[in-house]
Amino acid sequence: MKQLDFFNTTSESGTELQKQIKKATFQNEVIFGIFKRYEGAEFTGSDIEKQTRYLITSVRRSITTLHYKGLITRTGKRWNKDTQANEFTYKLK
């Protein structure tokens, strides 16, 4: 899971870049594990955030990465009462 795991928007380099890539890759693996553990269940970014306590931006990055890699699929939208907005739902492909 190396390609697209980390988006270097802060122009990190050297050991700091490697550290951030490793962290993002680990987060992707944890989040993908949730989808695999609950095969057939649909999750939003907020659902995953509550389970992992990762920052919502990290969760969204990870879900986007997993979706682009074809590991999960977008299934629809769900109203989030906490944010008062629709969120996309995803499940294991």
Secondary structure, DSSP 8 states (H G I E B T S, - for coil): --TTS---TT---HHHHHHHHHHHHHHHHHHHHHHHHTTT--B-HHHHHHHH---HHHHHHHHHHHHHTTSEEEEEEEEETTTTEEEEEEEE-
